[in-house]
Amino acid sequence: MQLIVLWDIDHTLIDNAGVSKEIYAAAFSALAGQVPVGPARTEGRTDRLIMREMFVRHGLPEPNWPTIEAALTHAGEERLAELRNRGTALPGVRDVLEAASTRGDWVSSVLTGNIAANAAVKLSAFGLDSLLDLSVGAFGADAEQRPDLVGVARERAQRLRGVTGDVPVVLVGDTPRDIEAALATGSQIVAVASGIHSAKELAAAGATTVLTDLSHTSDLVRILESFSAR
């Protein structure tokens, strides 16, 4: 049975060890000419919303999006080595992505608030990029609100991989916003308490399947298979 599996990146697949917020700070500083007061507010938001909030918080006009995206891209490229040195792929991630990638009837990609360039940086830092079909993913430049990214990924999977419109979609993520995106779009959700939100918080947000991490590959594959069979 066909299935579209869309993985979040930060705190679901990788621990970025604070490099992600350094990318936002560097991009903001390059555009605003000043160091931001306080870190970027992320927690599942798209890059469009994260950067907008930073400019609003500082009482500054927001530059046009292509200018912001270019600054984010440059800041991300500059921090690839730092990310590789300080960050890590989370437990079990490589094994489960490999397992998903071998399923010929599944599309395994990402749904992330990161722009595509920085998603690629974060995944390539740990050799995970080749295990995902990034061409059909949905990224932070594609929409402002996370639920809207689901339709973007589904359309790309239909157009580029020939999946049909009724193929189930499963989101795998660590924040209530991942859960919100799933519930708002009729998608399935596997929540992972590998970020700042506890299993109890994720369940309260509406997730019926909550894992502590992705280290049990066979169990997670069985869960995903159960969604494809529905």
TORVOPA-815164 format. One record per atom (N, C-alpha, C): residue number from 1; z, x, y; atom name. Coordinates in steps of 0.02 Angstrom, whole numbers. Layout:
# TORVOPA-815164
{NUM {Z X Y} "CA"}
...
END
This chain:
# TORVOPA-815164
{1 {0 42 -60} "N"}
{1 {0 0 0} "CA"}
{1 {0 43 62} "C"}
{2 {-37 21 113} "N"}
{2 {-41 59 175} "CA"}
{2 {23 52 216} "C"}
{3 {36 103 257} "N"}
{3 {95 103 300} "CA"}
{3 {84 151 357} "C"}
{4 {106 131 416} "N"}
{4 {106 176 474} "CA"}
{4 {179 196 487} "C"}
{5 {193 260 481} "N"}
{5 {260 286 493} "CA"}
{5 {259 327 557} "C"}
{6 {300 309 605} "N"}
{6 {301 341 671} "CA"}
{6 {370 371 683} "C"}
{7 {372 437 687} "N"}
{7 {434 474 693} "CA"}
{7 {448 492 766} "C"}
{8 {509 481 788} "N"}
{8 {533 509 851} "CA"}
{8 {540 585 841} "C"}
{9 {543 623 895} "N"}
{9 {546 696 888} "CA"}
{9 {616 723 903} "C"}
{10 {638 717 966} "N"}
{10 {701 748 986} "CA"}
{10 {761 713 953} "C"}
{11 {801 753 918} "N"}
{11 {862 731 884} "CA"}
{11 {848 687 823} "C"}
{12 {784 677 807} "N"}
{12 {765 645 744} "CA"}
{12 {734 697 698} "C"}
{13 {683 733 724} "N"}
{13 {651 786 685} "CA"}
{13 {678 855 704} "C"}
{14 {695 864 768} "N"}
{14 {718 930 790} "CA"}
{14 {779 924 834} "C"}
{15 {817 979 838} "N"}
{15 {868 989 888} "CA"}
{15 {840 1037 939} "C"}
{16 {829 1013 1001} "N"}
{16 {797 1056 1051} "CA"}
{16 {847 1101 1088} "C"}
{17 {911 1096 1072} "N"}
{17 {963 1141 1098} "CA"}
{17 {964 1143 1175} "C"}
{18 {948 1088 1206} "N"}
{18 {950 1085 1279} "CA"}
{18 {887 1107 1314} "C"}
{19 {839 1133 1277} "N"}
{19 {777 1158 1308} "CA"}
{19 {738 1100 1339} "C"}
{20 {741 1042 1309} "N"}
{20 {704 984 1335} "CA"}
{20 {725 969 1407} "C"}
{21 {790 968 1420} "N"}
{21 {813 952 1488} "CA"}
{21 {796 1009 1536} "C"}
{22 {791 1069 1510} "N"}
{22 {769 1125 1552} "CA"}
{22 {696 1117 1572} "C"}
{23 {656 1088 1528} "N"}
{23 {586 1075 1544} "CA"}
{23 {581 1025 1602} "C"}
{24 {620 971 1599} "N"}
{24 {619 922 1653} "CA"}
{24 {643 953 1718} "C"}
{25 {696 993 1715} "N"}
{25 {722 1024 1775} "CA"}
{25 {671 1071 1806} "C"}
{26 {636 1110 1764} "N"}
{26 {586 1157 1790} "CA"}
{26 {527 1120 1821} "C"}
{27 {505 1066 1789} "N"}
{27 {450 1027 1817} "CA"}
{27 {469 996 1883} "C"}
{28 {530 968 1886} "N"}
{28 {553 938 1948} "CA"}
{28 {558 991 2003} "C"}
{29 {586 1049 1988} "N"}
{29 {594 1101 2038} "CA"}
{29 {526 1125 2064} "C"}
{30 {477 1130 2020} "N"}
{30 {411 1152 2041} "CA"}
{30 {378 1102 2088} "C"}
{31 {392 1038 2079} "N"}
{31 {361 986 2120} "CA"}
{31 {401 970 2182} "C"}
{32 {467 973 2177} "N"}
{32 {510 953 2233} "CA"}
{32 {532 1011 2277} "C"}
{33 {526 1072 2251} "N"}
{33 {547 1130 2289} "CA"}
{33 {622 1136 2294} "C"}
{34 {658 1105 2248} "N"}
{34 {730 1110 2246} "CA"}
{34 {755 1100 2175} "C"}
{35 {813 1126 2161} "N"}
{35 {842 1119 2094} "CA"}
{35 {873 1049 2089} "C"}
{36 {863 1014 2033} "N"}
{36 {891 946 2028} "CA"}
{36 {967 947 2025} "C"}
{37 {996 894 2053} "N"}
{37 {1069 885 2049} "CA"}
{37 {1082 845 1985} "C"}
{38 {1108 878 1935} "N"}
{38 {1120 845 1871} "CA"}
{38 {1059 846 1826} "C"}
{39 {1070 840 1761} "N"}
{39 {1015 843 1714} "CA"}
{39 {973 779 1712} "C"}
{40 {915 784 1681} "N"}
{40 {874 725 1670} "CA"}
{40 {910 676 1624} "C"}
{41 {898 612 1634} "N"}
{41 {927 560 1592} "CA"}
{41 {875 537 1542} "C"}
{42 {885 556 1480} "N"}
{42 {832 547 1430} "CA"}
{42 {849 489 1382} "C"}
{43 {879 503 1325} "N"}
{43 {901 452 1276} "CA"}
{43 {846 401 1259} "C"}
{44 {788 426 1239} "N"}
{44 {735 381 1216} "CA"}
{44 {688 356 1269} "C"}
{45 {699 375 1332} "N"}
{45 {653 354 1385} "CA"}
{45 {588 394 1381} "C"}
{46 {535 366 1409} "N"}
{46 {472 403 1413} "CA"}
{46 {475 453 1470} "C"}
{47 {432 504 1466} "N"}
{47 {429 554 1519} "CA"}
{47 {413 523 1586} "C"}
{48 {373 471 1588} "N"}
{48 {358 437 1651} "CA"}
{48 {422 412 1684} "C"}
{49 {464 379 1645} "N"}
{49 {526 351 1673} "CA"}
{49 {577 405 1688} "C"}
{50 {580 456 1646} "N"}
{50 {628 510 1657} "CA"}
{50 {614 545 1723} "C"}
{51 {552 562 1735} "N"}
{51 {534 598 1796} "CA"}
{51 {540 553 1857} "C"}
{52 {522 489 1850} "N"}
{52 {529 443 1907} "CA"}
{52 {602 438 1928} "C"}
{53 {646 431 1879} "N"}
{53 {718 425 1894} "CA"}
{53 {743 487 1931} "C"}
{54 {718 546 1913} "N"}
{54 {741 606 1947} "CA"}
{54 {721 606 2020} "C"}
{55 {660 585 2035} "N"}
{55 {639 583 2105} "CA"}
{55 {675 528 2144} "C"}
{56 {684 470 2113} "N"}
{56 {721 416 2146} "CA"}
{56 {792 437 2160} "C"}
{57 {824 469 2112} "N"}
{57 {893 490 2119} "CA"}
{57 {901 539 2177} "C"}
{58 {851 579 2190} "N"}
{58 {854 629 2243} "CA"}
{58 {824 604 2310} "C"}
{59 {804 540 2310} "N"}
{59 {776 511 2371} "CA"}
{59 {710 542 2392} "C"}
{60 {671 562 2343} "N"}
{60 {607 595 2357} "CA"}
{60 {549 552 2333} "C"}
{61 {492 555 2366} "N"}
{61 {433 518 2342} "CA"}
{61 {409 545 2276} "C"}
{62 {387 501 2233} "N"}
{62 {363 521 2167} "CA"}
{62 {291 545 2172} "C"}
{63 {275 605 2149} "N"}
{63 {206 628 2149} "CA"}
{63 {164 585 2101} "C"}
{64 {98 590 2106} "N"}
{64 {56 552 2060} "CA"}
{64 {65 579 1989} "C"}
{65 {51 537 1941} "N"}
{65 {66 554 1871} "CA"}
{65 {28 616 1847} "C"}
{66 {-37 625 1861} "N"}
{66 {-70 686 1837} "CA"}
{66 {-35 750 1861} "C"}
{67 {-9 748 1921} "N"}
{67 {26 807 1948} "CA"}
{67 {92 819 1909} "C"}
{68 {128 765 1895} "N"}
{68 {189 771 1856} "CA"}
{68 {175 795 1786} "C"}
{69 {124 766 1755} "N"}
{69 {107 786 1686} "CA"}
{69 {88 860 1682} "C"}
{70 {51 884 1732} "N"}
{70 {32 955 1733} "CA"}
{70 {94 999 1739} "C"}
{71 {142 978 1780} "N"}
{71 {203 1018 1787} "CA"}
{71 {243 1018 1723} "C"}
{72 {247 961 1690} "N"}
{72 {283 958 1626} "CA"}
{72 {249 1001 1573} "C"}
{73 {184 998 1572} "N"}
{73 {146 1038 1523} "CA"}
{73 {159 1112 1534} "C"}
{74 {157 1134 1596} "N"}
{74 {169 1205 1610} "CA"}
{74 {240 1225 1592} "C"}
{75 {288 1183 1609} "N"}
{75 {358 1199 1593} "CA"}
{75 {369 1202 1518} "C"}
{76 {337 1158 1481} "N"}
{76 {344 1158 1409} "CA"}
{76 {313 1220 1377} "C"}
{77 {253 1238 1399} "N"}
{77 {220 1297 1372} "CA"}
{77 {261 1360 1384} "C"}
{78 {293 1364 1442} "N"}
{78 {333 1423 1458} "CA"}
{78 {395 1429 1414} "C"}
{79 {416 1375 1384} "N"}
{79 {480 1375 1347} "CA"}
{79 {471 1370 1271} "C"}
{80 {411 1382 1247} "N"}
{80 {399 1380 1175} "CA"}
{80 {442 1431 1138} "C"}
{81 {443 1493 1162} "N"}
{81 {482 1545 1128} "CA"}
{81 {556 1530 1132} "C"}
{82 {579 1505 1189} "N"}
{82 {649 1488 1197} "CA"}
{82 {669 1432 1149} "C"}
{83 {626 1383 1142} "N"}
{83 {639 1328 1096} "CA"}
{83 {643 1353 1025} "C"}
{84 {597 1397 1007} "N"}
{84 {597 1424 939} "CA"}
{84 {660 1465 925} "C"}
{85 {685 1500 975} "N"}
{85 {744 1542 966} "CA"}
{85 {809 1502 963} "C"}
{86 {813 1450 1003} "N"}
{86 {876 1413 1008} "CA"}
{86 {878 1349 967} "C"}
{87 {821 1317 958} "N"}
{87 {819 1253 924} "CA"}
{87 {810 1260 849} "C"}
{88 {803 1202 816} "N"}
{88 {793 1203 744} "CA"}
{88 {764 1136 721} "C"}
{89 {728 1138 666} "N"}
{89 {711 1076 632} "CA"}
{89 {774 1050 598} "C"}
{90 {784 985 599} "N"}
{90 {844 955 571} "CA"}
{90 {841 952 494} "C"}
{91 {899 946 462} "N"}
{91 {901 948 389} "CA"}
{91 {855 897 356} "C"}
{92 {816 920 307} "N"}
{92 {773 877 268} "CA"}
{92 {707 859 299} "C"}
{93 {697 875 363} "N"}
{93 {638 852 399} "CA"}
{93 {574 879 368} "C"}
{94 {571 943 355} "N"}
{94 {509 972 328} "CA"}
{94 {491 939 261} "C"}
{95 {540 929 218} "N"}
{95 {526 900 153} "CA"}
{95 {501 829 158} "C"}
{96 {532 789 201} "N"}
{96 {512 719 205} "CA"}
{96 {444 712 240} "C"}
{97 {430 754 289} "N"}
{97 {364 752 320} "CA"}
{97 {310 774 271} "C"}
{98 {325 823 230} "N"}
{98 {277 844 179} "CA"}
{98 {264 787 130} "C"}
{99 {318 753 110} "N"}
{99 {310 698 62} "CA"}
{99 {267 642 92} "C"}
{100 {280 625 155} "N"}
{100 {241 572 188} "CA"}
{100 {168 592 197} "C"}
{101 {156 657 211} "N"}
{101 {88 680 223} "CA"}
{101 {45 679 161} "C"}
{102 {76 679 102} "N"}
{102 {37 679 40} "CA"}
{102 {18 609 18} "C"}
{103 {44 558 51} "N"}
{103 {27 489 33} "CA"}
{103 {-38 470 67} "C"}
{104 {-90 464 27} "N"}
{104 {-156 451 55} "CA"}
{104 {-163 383 88} "C"}
{105 {-118 336 71} "N"}
{105 {-121 270 100} "CA"}
{105 {-75 261 160} "C"}
{106 {-40 315 180} "N"}
{106 {4 312 237} "CA"}
{106 {-26 351 295} "C"}
{107 {-12 327 356} "N"}
{107 {-24 365 417} "CA"}
{107 {44 387 442} "C"}
{108 {55 452 447} "N"}
{108 {120 479 469} "CA"}
{108 {110 516 534} "C"}
{109 {137 489 588} "N"}
{109 {127 519 654} "CA"}
{109 {192 514 694} "C"}
{110 {186 515 760} "N"}
{110 {245 514 803} "CA"}
{110 {241 457 854} "C"}
{111 {299 433 873} "N"}
{111 {306 390 931} "CA"}
{111 {363 421 972} "C"}
{112 {344 449 1029} "N"}
{112 {391 491 1067} "CA"}
{112 {383 480 1141} "C"}
{113 {438 489 1178} "N"}
{113 {435 487 1250} "CA"}
{113 {405 549 1281} "C"}
{114 {397 602 1242} "N"}
{114 {367 664 1266} "CA"}
{114 {292 655 1279} "C"}
{115 {267 690 1329} "N"}
{115 {194 693 1336} "CA"}
{115 {166 730 1275} "C"}
{116 {102 720 1261} "N"}
{116 {72 747 1201} "CA"}
{116 {78 823 1198} "C"}
{117 {67 856 1255} "N"}
{117 {69 929 1256} "CA"}
{117 {138 955 1236} "C"}
{118 {190 924 1261} "N"}
{118 {258 948 1245} "CA"}
{118 {281 925 1176} "C"}
{119 {255 869 1152} "N"}
{119 {268 851 1083} "CA"}
{119 {240 903 1036} "C"}
{120 {180 927 1051} "N"}
{120 {149 979 1010} "CA"}
{120 {188 1044 1014} "C"}
{121 {213 1061 1073} "N"}
{121 {254 1122 1081} "CA"}
{121 {316 1117 1037} "C"}
{122 {350 1061 1041} "N"}
{122 {413 1053 1004} "CA"}
{122 {403 1054 929} "C"}
{123 {350 1024 906} "N"}
{123 {337 1023 834} "CA"}
{123 {311 1090 809} "C"}
{124 {267 1121 847} "N"}
{124 {238 1185 825} "CA"}
{124 {290 1240 825} "C"}
{125 {342 1234 867} "N"}
{125 {394 1285 868} "CA"}
{125 {426 1294 800} "C"}
{126 {424 1241 759} "N"}
{126 {457 1244 694} "CA"}
{126 {408 1230 637} "C"}
{127 {343 1235 652} "N"}
{127 {292 1227 601} "CA"}
{127 {285 1158 573} "C"}
{128 {302 1107 613} "N"}
{128 {299 1038 590} "CA"}
{128 {235 1002 610} "C"}
{129 {199 1030 657} "N"}
{129 {140 995 685} "CA"}
{129 {87 982 632} "C"}
{130 {78 1028 585} "N"}
{130 {25 1020 534} "CA"}
{130 {42 966 483} "C"}
{131 {104 942 483} "N"}
{131 {126 892 435} "CA"}
{131 {119 821 463} "C"}
{132 {95 815 524} "N"}
{132 {89 750 557} "CA"}
{132 {18 740 584} "C"}
{133 {-4 677 584} "N"}
{133 {-70 660 610} "CA"}
{133 {-62 643 684} "C"}
{134 {-58 695 725} "N"}
{134 {-42 685 796} "CA"}
{134 {-96 648 835} "C"}
{135 {-156 647 810} "N"}
{135 {-210 614 847} "CA"}
{135 {-200 538 852} "C"}
{136 {-159 510 808} "N"}
{136 {-147 438 811} "CA"}
{136 {-77 422 836} "C"}
{137 {-42 472 862} "N"}
{137 {25 461 888} "CA"}
{137 {24 427 956} "C"}
{138 {83 408 979} "N"}
{138 {91 378 1045} "CA"}
{138 {142 420 1084} "C"}
{139 {126 435 1147} "N"}
{139 {162 485 1185} "CA"}
{139 {183 457 1254} "C"}
{140 {224 497 1287} "N"}
{140 {255 476 1349} "CA"}
{140 {208 463 1407} "C"}
{141 {146 487 1402} "N"}
{141 {97 473 1455} "CA"}
{141 {60 407 1442} "C"}
{142 {68 379 1382} "N"}
{142 {28 321 1362} "CA"}
{142 {56 255 1389} "C"}
{143 {120 253 1404} "N"}
{143 {152 192 1430} "CA"}
{143 {219 211 1460} "C"}
{144 {245 168 1502} "N"}
{144 {311 181 1531} "CA"}
{144 {367 159 1484} "C"}
{145 {358 102 1452} "N"}
{145 {410 74 1410} "CA"}
{145 {396 89 1336} "C"}
{146 {448 108 1300} "N"}
{146 {440 129 1230} "CA"}
{146 {408 75 1185} "C"}
{147 {427 12 1191} "N"}
{147 {394 -38 1148} "CA"}
{147 {318 -39 1154} "C"}
{148 {292 -25 1214} "N"}
{148 {220 -26 1224} "CA"}
{148 {185 30 1186} "C"}
{149 {221 82 1167} "N"}
{149 {191 138 1130} "CA"}
{149 {173 117 1059} "C"}
{150 {206 67 1032} "N"}
{150 {191 45 963} "CA"}
{150 {119 20 959} "C"}
{151 {99 -21 1007} "N"}
{151 {30 -46 1007} "CA"}
{151 {-21 10 1017} "C"}
{152 {-3 60 1056} "N"}
{152 {-48 117 1065} "CA"}
{152 {-60 153 999} "C"}
{153 {-6 166 962} "N"}
{153 {-13 201 898} "CA"}
{153 {-51 158 848} "C"}
{154 {-36 93 846} "N"}
{154 {-70 49 799} "CA"}
{154 {-146 48 813} "C"}
{155 {-164 43 876} "N"}
{155 {-235 41 894} "CA"}
{155 {-270 106 874} "C"}
{156 {-237 162 885} "N"}
{156 {-267 226 866} "CA"}
{156 {-274 232 791} "C"}
{157 {-224 208 753} "N"}
{157 {-228 211 680} "CA"}
{157 {-285 167 655} "C"}
{158 {-295 109 686} "N"}
{158 {-350 66 667} "CA"}
{158 {-418 98 683} "C"}
{159 {-423 125 743} "N"}
{159 {-487 153 766} "CA"}
{159 {-504 218 731} "C"}
{160 {-455 261 723} "N"}
{160 {-469 329 697} "CA"}
{160 {-459 336 622} "C"}
{161 {-417 293 592} "N"}
{161 {-403 300 521} "CA"}
{161 {-421 238 481} "C"}
{162 {-446 187 514} "N"}
{162 {-471 129 478} "CA"}
{162 {-419 84 448} "C"}
{163 {-356 89 470} "N"}
{163 {-305 44 443} "CA"}
{163 {-316 -25 471} "C"}
{164 {-295 -75 433} "N"}
{164 {-305 -144 455} "CA"}
{164 {-249 -167 501} "C"}
{165 {-260 -222 535} "N"}
{165 {-212 -245 585} "CA"}
{165 {-146 -269 557} "C"}
{166 {-144 -284 492} "N"}
{166 {-82 -310 463} "CA"}
{166 {-41 -257 428} "C"}
{167 {-60 -194 435} "N"}
{167 {-23 -140 402} "CA"}
{167 {46 -134 435} "C"}
{168 {100 -132 395} "N"}
{168 {167 -126 424} "CA"}
{168 {176 -60 463} "C"}
{169 {216 -63 515} "N"}
{169 {234 -5 554} "CA"}
{169 {309 6 546} "C"}
{170 {329 69 535} "N"}
{170 {399 87 531} "CA"}
{170 {414 141 582} "C"}
{171 {464 130 624} "N"}
{171 {487 181 671} "CA"}
{171 {547 216 641} "C"}
{172 {550 281 650} "N"}
{172 {608 320 628} "CA"}
{172 {635 355 690} "C"}
{173 {696 339 710} "N"}
{173 {723 368 772} "CA"}
{173 {798 365 776} "C"}
{174 {825 396 828} "N"}
{174 {898 406 832} "CA"}
{174 {931 369 890} "C"}
{175 {894 328 927} "N"}
{175 {924 296 985} "CA"}
{175 {915 220 983} "C"}
{176 {956 183 1019} "N"}
{176 {946 111 1025} "CA"}
{176 {877 92 1053} "C"}
{177 {847 136 1092} "N"}
{177 {781 121 1117} "CA"}
{177 {728 122 1062} "C"}
{178 {737 163 1011} "N"}
{178 {692 160 953} "CA"}
{178 {699 93 919} "C"}
{179 {760 70 912} "N"}
{179 {773 6 880} "CA"}
{179 {744 -51 921} "C"}
{180 {754 -48 987} "N"}
{180 {727 -98 1032} "CA"}
{180 {651 -102 1025} "C"}
{181 {618 -44 1021} "N"}
{181 {545 -43 1016} "CA"}
{181 {523 -76 951} "C"}
{182 {560 -63 897} "N"}
{182 {542 -94 833} "CA"}
{182 {552 -170 835} "C"}
{183 {610 -192 859} "N"}
{183 {624 -263 860} "CA"}
{183 {576 -301 906} "C"}
{184 {557 -270 961} "N"}
{184 {514 -304 1009} "CA"}
{184 {442 -310 984} "C"}
{185 {424 -270 935} "N"}
{185 {354 -270 912} "CA"}
{185 {346 -292 840} "C"}
{186 {399 -316 809} "N"}
{186 {395 -338 740} "CA"}
{186 {387 -281 691} "C"}
{187 {408 -221 711} "N"}
{187 {404 -163 667} "CA"}
{187 {469 -155 629} "C"}
{188 {467 -114 577} "N"}
{188 {527 -97 540} "CA"}
{188 {559 -37 574} "C"}
{189 {623 -25 559} "N"}
{189 {658 31 590} "CA"}
{189 {703 66 538} "C"}
{190 {699 131 537} "N"}
{190 {748 172 502} "CA"}
{190 {783 212 556} "C"}
{191 {846 196 569} "N"}
{191 {884 231 620} "CA"}
{191 {921 290 589} "C"}
{192 {925 343 626} "N"}
{192 {956 405 601} "CA"}
{192 {1010 427 650} "C"}
{193 {1071 434 626} "N"}
{193 {1127 452 669} "CA"}
{193 {1132 528 675} "C"}
{194 {1076 558 696} "N"}
{194 {1073 631 704} "CA"}
{194 {1074 652 776} "C"}
{195 {1079 603 821} "N"}
{195 {1083 618 893} "CA"}
{195 {1153 602 919} "C"}
{196 {1156 575 979} "N"}
{196 {1222 562 1009} "CA"}
{196 {1249 493 990} "C"}
{197 {1209 452 958} "N"}
{197 {1231 384 940} "CA"}
{197 {1254 382 868} "C"}
{198 {1312 351 857} "N"}
{198 {1341 347 791} "CA"}
{198 {1304 294 749} "C"}
{199 {1316 297 684} "N"}
{199 {1287 247 639} "CA"}
{199 {1310 177 659} "C"}
{200 {1373 170 680} "N"}
{200 {1399 105 701} "CA"}
{200 {1362 80 763} "C"}
{201 {1348 124 811} "N"}
{201 {1311 103 871} "CA"}
{201 {1240 82 854} "C"}
{202 {1209 118 809} "N"}
{202 {1140 102 791} "CA"}
{202 {1137 36 753} "C"}
{203 {1185 24 711} "N"}
{203 {1187 -40 676} "CA"}
{203 {1199 -98 725} "C"}
{204 {1243 -86 773} "N"}
{204 {1257 -137 824} "CA"}
{204 {1196 -153 866} "C"}
{205 {1151 -103 873} "N"}
{205 {1090 -113 912} "CA"}
{205 {1038 -152 873} "C"}
{206 {1049 -163 809} "N"}
{206 {1004 -205 770} "CA"}
{206 {971 -172 711} "C"}
{207 {988 -109 697} "N"}
{207 {958 -76 639} "CA"}
{207 {993 -96 575} "C"}
{208 {956 -118 525} "N"}
{208 {985 -135 460} "CA"}
{208 {985 -76 412} "C"}
{209 {942 -27 426} "N"}
{209 {941 35 387} "CA"}
{209 {961 92 432} "C"}
{210 {1018 122 418} "N"}
{210 {1044 177 459} "CA"}
{210 {1062 235 412} "C"}
{211 {1033 294 425} "N"}
{211 {1047 354 386} "CA"}
{211 {1086 404 429} "C"}
{212 {1125 446 395} "N"}
{212 {1160 498 433} "CA"}
{212 {1113 554 453} "C"}
{213 {1062 568 411} "N"}
{213 {1011 618 426} "CA"}
{213 {952 606 380} "C"}
{214 {904 652 380} "N"}
{214 {844 643 339} "CA"}
{214 {843 690 279} "C"}
{215 {901 710 257} "N"}
{215 {905 762 205} "CA"}
{215 {892 736 134} "C"}
{216 {894 670 124} "N"}
{216 {883 643 57} "CA"}
{216 {811 616 52} "C"}
{217 {765 660 37} "N"}
{217 {694 644 40} "CA"}
{217 {676 585 -5} "C"}
{218 {697 588 -67} "N"}
{218 {676 536 -115} "CA"}
{218 {703 467 -94} "C"}
{219 {763 465 -67} "N"}
{219 {792 402 -44} "CA"}
{219 {752 373 14} "C"}
{220 {735 416 61} "N"}
{220 {697 393 119} "CA"}
{220 {627 370 99} "C"}
{221 {595 406 55} "N"}
{221 {529 386 32} "CA"}
{221 {532 317 -1} "C"}
{222 {584 305 -41} "N"}
{222 {592 239 -72} "CA"}
{222 {601 185 -20} "C"}
{223 {639 199 32} "N"}
{223 {648 151 86} "CA"}
{223 {581 136 120} "C"}
{224 {542 187 134} "N"}
{224 {477 177 166} "CA"}
{224 {430 139 119} "C"}
{225 {432 154 55} "N"}
{225 {391 117 6} "CA"}
{225 {409 43 5} "C"}
{226 {473 28 15} "N"}
{226 {494 -42 15} "CA"}
{226 {463 -79 73} "C"}
{227 {454 -46 129} "N"}
{227 {423 -77 187} "CA"}
{227 {348 -88 175} "C"}
{228 {316 -40 143} "N"}
{228 {244 -46 131} "CA"}
{228 {229 -102 81} "C"}
{229 {277 -118 39} "N"}
{229 {266 -169 -12} "CA"}
{229 {277 -240 14} "C"}
{230 {305 -247 74} "N"}
{230 {320 -313 100} "CA"}
{230 {256 -349 123} "C"}
END
